[in-house]
C-alpha cells in the first residue's frame, strides 16, 4: 500500500462516475431501510450495501495508479461481490413467497459466511494466488492501465457458488410466474428479466472478457436493477400493496375482485371484474370512478361504505345485474399499527336471486357455500384476535368478556370464582442464557401445563411477556391454592426446549370473587400486588391474601413444604 500512496492518483471521469453510482446506491439503501416492511426488505437493503462496497472498490481500482494497487482494490471488492448475488437470491425467494420475516442475526451470519471467507482469501491472495494467479497484470504499460486478471481455481469455485444462488432466485421467480396473474405477473417477469441481464453481464465478463472501463460490468447491471426496483417502491407501491393484495386474491374468490390504492386508483382486477367493463386488459392507475360501465357506481358506494361495513346491494348496467359488495382494507402488520395501503372490492353476483324466486334458491345454495368460506375466514380472524399467537392461550382482550359471563354465572349459581396472576421467575435470565427462541419454547411448554392445570372448568390467559392468568370458576381460594400447589409440584420437572431441558419456578398472586373484590380491575390490582409480594419474598411461592404468607420453594423431590397464604 505504500507504493500506492507514493504514486499519483487521478480521479478520472470513469472513477467519478463509479463514485457517484456508489453514493447513489448507498443513499437508496438508507431510504429503502426506512420504508414500510415489504417481503424481503432486509435482504434487499443488504444487497444495496454490498453493491455500494463493490462499487467503491471498483472506483478505487479505476483510480489506482499502478497494477499492484488495482489488484489490491479488486481483491477488496470480493466481500461485496459475494454479498450481492447471495442476498439478491434471498430477496427474490422472500418476495416470491410473500414472506415478511425479518432477517435474524443467525440467518444473516449464515449468509455472510462465504462473503467473509471470500474476503479472507482475497486479502491473502499474495500468499497463495488461488483467487488471482501470477499471470494477473496490467493490459499495457501506460499509467492507470486496466488489469487483465488470471483467474485462479478459487475464483471459479466462488463463481459456481454464486450461480447456485442466482439459479435458486430464478427458480423462485419462475415458480411465482406460474401462479400469479395481471400486473403482478408483469412485475415478476421484470424480476426475471433483470436477473437474467445481471447474469448475462457477468457471463460476458467471465467468458468473453467484456468490460466497462476495463472493469467487470456486473455491478453496473445490479446497480441499475436495484435503482429500478427502488423506483418501483416509491412510484408504483410494488413492495407494499401488490404482495398483500395478491395474497387476498388467492383466497378462492371467483367473483369480481378489484384492488384500488388509497387514492382510489385501480391497481389490480381479476378477469370477472374486467368482464363487467368490456375491457380485455387492465389499465392501471385509472381512477375507479372513470372505469367504463360500473366505475362510477362502485366509487359512490366505496365512498359511502368504507371498509368493514355490511354488504351493500348495488345494481350495475342495463338491464341491471345485482351484486353484494364487500370492502376490505389491504394493510400489513398488527391492527394496532394498521396502515391502510388500499382497498379490495369483492362483488358477489346475486342477480338471479333478485329476479326470480325459483332461481333465487339455486343462487342461495351457491351463495351459502361462499358465505361459509367467508364466515370461516371471519371466525379464524376472531379466534386469532383473542388468542396469543405464541402460546395459543387467550389474551387480555378476551379476558374482559369472559369475566363478565363467568361472574354472572357464579352469582346466579352461588358458586366461587378465583383468579391467579402467575409470573415465571427470572425468565429474562433464560432468554439471556439460551436465546429468545428457547425462551419461546419454554413459554409454550409452560402455557400447556397451565392449560392442563385449569382442567375442564378453568381457562388460561397470557397477559404479556412471561405473565399469565388462570381463571378458576367454581373454585374457592383453598381449592385454588391446592391446585396451584399441585402445579408447582409438576412444574418442578424440566421442560423441553430446542436448547435442552430447562427448569423454572413461578410466583403467583391469588384472589377470590367478593373476598377480594367484585370487578375485574380491582381483582387484577390485588392479584398483582400479591404477585409482587411473592417476588419480594423470594419467588417460587403463592400469596393468597394481603398478609403475605407464602409457600416455601418446591424441594428437589418435588414435594410441597411450608405453608400457603
C-alpha positions in Angstrom: 0.0 0.0 0.0 3.0 2.3 0.5 3.7 2.4 -3.3 0.0 3.2 -3.9 0.3 6.2 -1.6 3.5 7.4 -3.3 2.1 7.3 -6.9 -0.1 9.9 -8.5 -3.9 9.1 -8.2 -6.2 10.5 -10.9 -9.9 10.9 -10.4 -10.9 10.1 -14.0 -14.4 10.6 -15.3 -14.8 6.8 -15.1 -13.8 6.8 -11.4 -16.0 9.8 -10.7 -19.0 8.0 -12.3 -18.4 4.9 -10.3 -18.2 7.0 -7.1 -21.4 8.8 -8.0 -23.2 5.5 -8.6 -21.8 4.1 -5.3 -23.1 7.1 -3.4 -26.5 6.8 -5.0 -26.7 3.1 -4.2 -25.8 3.7 -0.5 -28.4 6.6 -0.3 -31.0 4.3 -1.8 -30.2 1.7 0.8 -30.8 4.1 3.6 -34.0 5.3 2.0 -35.4 1.8 1.5 -34.5 0.8 5.1 -36.8 3.5 6.3 -39.8 2.4 4.2 -42.7 0.2 5.4 -42.0 -3.5 5.6 -42.3 -5.5 2.4 -41.4 -9.1 1.6 -37.6 -9.5 1.6 -36.8 -5.9 2.6 -33.8 -6.8 4.8 -32.2 -8.9 2.0 -32.9 -6.1 -0.5 -31.2 -3.5 1.7 -28.2 -5.7 2.3 -27.9 -6.2 -1.5 -27.7 -2.3 -1.7 -25.0 -2.2 0.9 -23.0 -5.0 -0.8 -23.3 -3.2 -4.1 -22.1 0.0 -2.5 -19.0 -1.8 -1.2 -18.4 -3.4 -4.7 -18.7 -0.1 -6.5 -16.5 1.7 -4.0 -13.8 -0.8 -4.6 -14.3 -0.5 -8.3 -13.9 3.3 -8.1 -10.6 2.9 -6.2 -9.4 0.2 -8.6 -10.1 2.5 -11.7 -8.4 5.5 -9.9 -5.4 3.5 -8.6 -2.1 4.5 -10.3 -0.4 1.1 -10.5 -1.3 -2.5 -11.3 -0.4 -3.7 -7.8 -2.8 -1.1 -6.3 -5.5 -2.0 -8.7 -5.2 -5.6 -7.7 -5.5 -4.7 -4.0 -8.8 -3.0 -4.6 -10.0 -5.8 -6.9 -9.4 -8.2 -4.0 -11.1 -5.8 -1.6 -14.3 -5.9 -3.7 -14.8 -9.6 -3.0 -17.0 -9.4 0.1 -19.4 -7.2 -1.8 -19.1 -9.4 -4.9 -20.3 -12.4 -2.8 -23.0 -10.4 -0.8 -24.9 -9.0 -3.8 -26.0 -12.3 -5.6 -26.4 -14.1 -2.3 -28.8 -11.6 -0.8 -30.5 -10.9 -4.1 -31.5 -14.5 -4.3 -32.7 -14.4 -0.7 -34.8 -11.3 -1.6 -36.3 -13.0 -4.7 -37.3 -16.0 -2.6 -38.9 -13.9 0.2 -40.7 -11.7 -2.3 -42.0 -14.6 -4.4 -43.3 -16.3 -1.2 -44.7 -13.0 0.3 -42.5 -13.6 3.4 -42.1 -10.6 5.6 -40.0 -12.4 8.1 -37.1 -10.3 9.3 -33.5 -11.3 8.6 -32.5 -12.6 12.0 -28.9 -12.3 13.2 -28.5 -16.1 12.9 -29.6 -16.2 9.3 -27.5 -13.1 8.5 -24.5 -14.8 10.0 -25.1 -18.0 7.9 -25.5 -16.0 4.7 -22.3 -13.9 5.5 -20.1 -17.0 6.0 -19.0 -17.2 2.3 -18.6 -13.4 1.8 -16.3 -13.3 4.9 -14.4 -16.3 3.7 -14.0 -14.7 0.3 -12.7 -11.5 1.9 -10.1 -13.5 3.8 -8.9 -15.4 0.8 -8.9 -12.3 -1.3 -6.8 -10.3 1.2 -4.3 -13.2 1.5 -4.1 -13.8 -2.3 -0.4 -12.7 -2.4 0.5 -15.8 -0.4 -1.4 -18.5 -2.3 -2.6 -17.0 -5.7 -5.7 -19.1 -5.5 -8.0 -16.3 -6.4 -5.9 -14.3 -8.9 -3.0 -16.3 -10.4 0.5 -15.0 -11.1 -0.5 -14.0 -14.7 -2.6 -11.1 -13.4 -1.1 -7.9 -14.8 -2.0 -4.5 -16.4 -3.2 -4.7 -20.0 -0.3 -2.4 -21.1 2.5 -0.3 -19.7 0.6 3.0 -19.7 -0.2 4.6 -16.4 -3.7 3.6 -15.0 -3.9 0.8 -17.5 -6.8 -1.6 -16.8 -6.0 -5.0 -15.3 -6.2 -8.4 -17.0 -6.9 -11.0 -14.3 -5.6 -14.5 -14.4 -8.4 -16.3 -12.5 -7.3 -19.0 -10.1 -9.3 -22.1 -9.0 -11.0 -20.3 -6.0 -12.4 -17.7 -8.4 -14.2 -20.4 -10.3 -15.4 -22.0 -7.1 -16.9 -18.7 -5.9 -18.5 -18.2 -9.3 -20.2 -21.6 -9.1 -21.3 -20.8 -5.6 -22.9 -17.5 -6.7 -24.6 -19.1 -9.7 -26.2 -21.6 -7.4 -27.8 -18.7 -5.5 -28.8 -17.0 -8.7 -30.3 -20.2 -10.1 -32.3 -20.5 -6.8 -33.6 -16.9 -7.2 -34.6 -17.6 -10.9 -36.4 -20.7 -9.8 -38.4 -18.8 -7.1 -39.5 -16.1 -9.6 -40.3 -18.7 -12.3 -42.5 -20.6 -9.9 -44.3 -17.3 -8.9 -44.9 -16.5 -12.6 -46.9 -19.7 -12.9 -49.3 -18.8 -10.1 -49.9 -15.1 -10.4 -51.9 -13.1 -13.0 -52.4 -9.5 -14.0 -50.0 -6.7 -13.3 -48.2 -8.7 -10.6 -47.2 -11.2 -13.3 -45.5 -8.4 -15.2 -43.6 -7.4 -12.1 -42.4 -10.9 -11.6 -41.4 -11.0 -15.3 -39.4 -7.8 -14.7 -37.6 -9.6 -11.8 -36.8 -12.5 -14.1 -35.6 -10.2 -17.0 -33.4 -8.0 -14.8 -31.8 -11.0 -13.1 -31.1 -12.6 -16.4 -29.5 -9.3 -17.6 -27.2 -9.4 -14.5 -26.3 -13.0 -15.2 -25.6 -12.1 -18.9 -23.3 -9.2 -17.8 -21.3 -11.5 -15.5 -21.1 -14.3 -18.1 -19.9 -11.8 -20.7 -17.1 -10.7 -18.4 -16.1 -14.2 -17.3 -16.3 -16.0 -20.7 -15.7 -13.2 -23.2 -13.8 -10.6 -21.3 -16.4 -7.9 -21.8 -15.7 -4.9 -19.5 -16.9 -1.4 -18.7 -14.0 1.0 -18.1 -11.8 -2.2 -18.1 -13.9 -3.5 -15.2 -16.4 -6.3 -14.6 -19.9 -4.9 -15.8 -21.8 -7.0 -13.3 -22.0 -4.3 -10.5 -23.3 -1.7 -13.0 -26.1 -4.0 -14.1 -27.0 -4.8 -10.5 -26.9 -1.1 -9.6 -29.3 -0.3 -12.4 -31.6 -3.2 -11.3 -31.6 -2.0 -7.7 -32.3 1.5 -8.8 -35.3 0.4 -10.9 -36.8 -1.6 -8.1 -36.3 1.3 -5.7 -38.2 3.5 -8.1 -41.0 0.9 -8.2 -41.2 1.1 -4.4 -41.6 4.9 -4.5 -43.7 5.2 -7.7 -45.7 2.0 -8.0 -46.0 0.7 -4.5 -44.6 -2.6 -5.8 -43.4 -3.9 -2.5 -46.3 -2.6 -0.4 -49.7 -3.0 -1.9 -49.4 -5.7 -4.6 -48.0 -8.6 -2.5 -50.6 -8.1 0.2 -53.4 -7.7 -2.3 -52.4 -10.8 -4.3 -52.4 -12.9 -1.2 -56.0 -11.9 -0.6 -56.9 -12.6 -4.2 -55.6 -16.1 -3.9 -58.2 -16.8 -1.2 -60.5 -18.6 -3.6 -62.8 -15.7 -4.5 -64.2 -16.5 -8.0 -66.5 -13.4 -8.3 -65.3 -9.9 -9.5 -62.4 -8.6 -7.4 -60.9 -5.1 -7.8 -58.0 -3.6 -5.8 -57.6 0.2 -5.5 -54.8 2.1 -3.8 -55.6 4.6 -1.1 -56.2 7.3 -3.6 -58.9 5.3 -5.4 -56.8 4.3 -8.4 -57.2 0.8 -9.8 -54.1 -1.4 -9.4 -55.5 -4.9 -9.9 -58.7 -6.6 -11.2 -59.4 -10.2 -11.9 -61.0 -11.4 -15.2 -64.5 -11.4 -13.8 -64.2 -7.7 -12.9 -62.8 -6.9 -16.3 -65.9 -8.6 -17.9 -68.2 -6.1 -16.2 -66.5 -3.3 -18.2 -65.9 -5.0 -21.5 -62.2 -4.4 -21.2 -59.8 -7.1 -22.3 -56.8 -5.9 -20.3 -56.3 -3.9 -17.2 -55.4 -0.2 -17.4 -53.6 0.5 -14.1 -53.7 3.9 -12.4 -57.2 4.8 -13.8 -59.4 6.3 -11.0 -62.2 3.9 -10.1 -64.9 6.5 -11.0 -63.6 6.6 -14.6 -63.8 2.9 -15.2 -66.2 2.0 -18.0 -69.7 0.9 -17.1 -69.6 0.3 -13.4 -66.8 2.5 -12.1 -68.9 5.5 -11.0 -71.4 3.3 -9.1 -68.7 1.4 -7.4 -66.8 4.6 -6.4 -70.0 6.1 -5.0 -70.7 3.0 -2.8 -67.0 2.8 -1.8 -67.0 6.4 -0.5 -70.3 5.8 1.4 -69.4 2.5 3.0 -65.7 2.4 3.8 -64.1 -0.9 4.8 -65.7 -3.2 7.3 -69.4 -2.3 6.7 -72.0 -4.9 5.9 -72.5 -6.0 2.3 -74.3 -3.4 0.2 -76.6 -4.4 -2.7 -75.8 -2.5 -5.9 -77.1 -2.6 -9.5 -74.8 -2.4 -12.4 -75.7 -2.0 -16.1 -79.0 -2.1 -18.0 -80.7 -4.4 -17.6 -79.3 -4.4 -14.1 -77.1 -7.1 -12.6 -77.2 -7.2 -8.8 -74.1 -7.6 -6.7 -73.4 -7.6 -3.0 -70.3 -5.5 -2.5 -67.9 -6.1 0.4 -64.9 -3.8 1.0 -61.8 -5.0 2.8 -58.8 -2.9 3.8 -55.4 -4.0 2.4 -53.0 -3.5 5.3 -49.9 -5.2 6.7 -48.9 -5.7 10.3 -50.8 -5.8 13.5 -54.1 -4.0 13.9 -52.7 -1.6 16.5 -50.2 -0.4 13.9 -52.5 -0.6 11.0 -51.6 1.4 7.9 -54.1 1.2 5.0 -52.4 0.7 1.7 -55.6 0.4 -0.3 -58.9 -1.4 -0.5 -60.2 -4.6 -2.1 -63.7 -4.7 -3.5 -65.4 -8.1 -3.6 -68.6 -8.3 -5.7 -70.9 -11.3 -5.2 -73.4 -11.7 -8.0 -76.9 -12.2 -6.7 -78.8 -11.2 -9.9 -80.9 -14.4 -10.2 -81.8 -14.2 -6.5 -83.3 -10.8 -7.1 -85.1 -11.6 -10.3 -86.9 -14.9 -9.8 -87.8 -16.7 -6.6 -87.1 -20.1 -8.1 -83.7 -19.1 -9.4 -83.1 -17.4 -6.0 -83.0 -20.8 -4.3 -80.3 -22.1 -6.6 -78.3 -18.9 -6.3 -78.7 -19.1 -2.5 -77.1 -22.5 -2.3 -74.0 -21.2 -4.1 -74.1 -18.0 -2.0 -74.3 -20.0 1.2 -71.2 -22.1 0.3 -69.3 -18.9 -0.5 -70.7 -17.3 2.7 -69.5 -20.3 4.6 -66.0 -19.7 3.3 -66.1 -16.1 4.3 -67.6 -16.9 7.7 -64.8 -19.4 8.3 -62.3 -16.7 7.5 -64.0 -14.3 9.8 -64.2 -16.9 12.6 -60.5 -17.6 12.1 -59.7 -13.9 12.4 -62.0 -13.7 15.5 -60.1 -16.6 17.1 -56.8 -15.1 16.3 -57.9 -11.8 17.8 -58.5 -13.4 21.2 -55.6 -15.8 21.1 -51.9 -15.2 21.9 -50.1 -16.3 18.7 -47.2 -17.9 20.5 -48.9 -19.9 23.2 -52.4 -20.1 21.8 -53.8 -19.1 25.2 -56.5 -16.5 25.4 -55.2 -12.9 25.5 -56.1 -9.9 27.6 -58.7 -8.8 25.1 -60.7 -11.9 25.7 -60.5 -11.6 29.5 -63.0 -8.7 29.8 -65.8 -10.5 28.0 -65.0 -13.8 29.7 -65.0 -12.3 33.2 -68.5 -10.7 32.8 -70.0 -14.1 31.8 -68.1 -16.0 34.4 -69.1 -13.7 37.2 -72.7 -13.6 36.1 -72.8 -17.5 36.2 -71.1 -17.6 39.6 -73.6 -15.2 41.2 -76.6 -16.9 39.5 -75.5 -20.3 40.8 -73.9 -19.2 44.1 -70.5 -20.6 43.3 -67.0 -19.4 43.9 -64.6 -17.9 41.4 -60.8 -17.4 41.8 -58.2 -15.7 39.7 -54.4 -16.4 39.9 -51.9 -14.0 38.4 -48.8 -16.1 37.6 -45.3 -14.9 36.5 -42.3 -17.2 35.6 -39.4 -16.4 37.8 -36.2 -15.0 36.4 -37.4 -15.5 32.8 -35.1 -12.8 31.4 -32.2 -15.0 32.6 -33.5 -17.8 30.4 -33.6 -15.5 27.3 -30.1 -14.1 28.1 -28.6 -17.5 28.5 -30.4 -19.7 25.9 -31.8 -17.1 23.5 -35.3 -15.9 22.7 -36.2 -18.9 20.6 -35.6 -21.2 23.6 -37.5 -18.7 25.7 -40.4 -19.0 23.3 -40.3 -22.9 23.6 -40.4 -22.5 27.4 -43.4 -20.2 27.3 -45.3 -22.6 25.1 -44.5 -25.6 27.4 -45.4 -23.6 30.5 -48.7 -22.5 28.8 -49.6 -26.1 28.1 -49.0 -27.0 31.8 -51.1 -24.1 32.8 -53.9 -25.1 30.4 -53.9 -28.7 31.8 -53.8 -27.4 35.4 -57.0 -25.4 34.8 -58.8 -28.6 33.7 -62.2 -28.5 32.0 -63.5 -25.6 34.1 -60.5 -23.3 34.2 -59.3 -21.0 31.5 -55.7 -19.8 31.0 -54.6 -16.4 29.6 -51.3 -14.9 28.6 -51.4 -11.3 29.8 -48.0 -10.3 28.4 -44.4 -11.5 28.3 -43.9 -14.2 30.9 -47.1 -13.2 32.9 -50.2 -15.5 32.8 -53.6 -15.6 34.4 -55.6 -18.7 35.4 -59.3 -18.3 35.9 -60.9 -21.0 38.1 -64.7 -20.8 38.1 -66.3 -22.8 40.9 -63.1 -22.9 43.0 -62.8 -21.3 46.4 -59.5 -19.9 47.4 -58.3 -23.0 49.4 -59.1 -25.2 46.4 -57.4 -22.8 44.1 -54.3 -22.8 46.4 -54.2 -26.6 46.3 -54.5 -26.6 42.5 -51.6 -24.1 42.2 -49.5 -26.1 44.7 -50.1 -29.2 42.6 -49.0 -27.2 39.5 -45.8 -26.1 41.4 -45.0 -29.8 42.1 -45.5 -30.8 38.5 -43.6 -27.7 37.3 -40.5 -28.8 39.2 -39.8 -31.1 36.2 -37.8 -29.6 33.4 -39.4 -28.5 30.2 -38.1 -29.4 26.8 -36.7 -26.6 24.6 -34.5 -26.5 21.5 -31.6 -25.9 23.8 -32.4 -28.9 26.0 -34.4 -29.3 29.2 -34.9 -26.1 31.3 -36.4 -25.8 34.8 -38.1 -22.7 36.1 -40.3 -21.8 39.0 -43.2 -19.4 39.2 -44.8 -16.9 41.6 -48.5 -16.3 41.9 -50.9 -13.9 43.4 -54.3 -15.4 44.1 -57.7 -13.5 44.6 -61.3 -14.6 45.0 -64.5 -13.0 43.9 -66.2 -11.0 46.6 -63.5 -11.8 49.1 -61.1 -9.5 47.3 -63.4 -7.5 45.0 -66.2 -7.8 42.6 -64.9 -6.1 39.4 -62.0 -7.2 37.2 -59.8 -4.2 37.7 -59.9 -4.5 41.5 -59.2 -8.2 41.4 -56.2 -7.7 39.0 -54.8 -4.9 41.1 -54.9 -7.1 44.2 -53.6 -10.1 42.4 -50.7 -8.1 41.0 -49.9 -6.7 44.5 -49.8 -10.3 45.9 -47.7 -11.5 42.9 -45.1 -8.9 43.6 -45.2 -9.7 47.3 -44.4 -13.3 46.3 -41.5 -12.0 44.2 -40.2 -9.9 47.1 -40.5 -12.8 49.5 -38.1 -14.8 47.4 -40.1 -16.1 44.4 -41.4 -19.6 43.8 -44.4 -19.2 46.1 -48.1 -18.4 46.2 -49.6 -15.4 48.0 -53.3 -15.5 48.6 -54.0 -12.6 50.8 -52.5 -9.3 51.7 -51.0 -10.6 54.9 -48.3 -12.0 52.5 -47.9 -15.6 54.0 -46.3 -17.9 51.4 -45.4 -21.4 50.3 -41.7 -22.3 50.6 -39.9 -23.3 47.4 -40.5 -26.8 46.0 -38.0 -29.3 47.3 -35.8 -31.3 44.9 -38.1 -34.3 45.3 -41.0 -32.2 44.1 -42.8 -32.2 47.5 -44.5 -29.0 48.7 -43.3 -27.7 52.0 -44.1 -24.7 54.1 -47.5 -23.1 54.3 -49.9 -21.3 52.0 -51.0 -17.7 52.4 
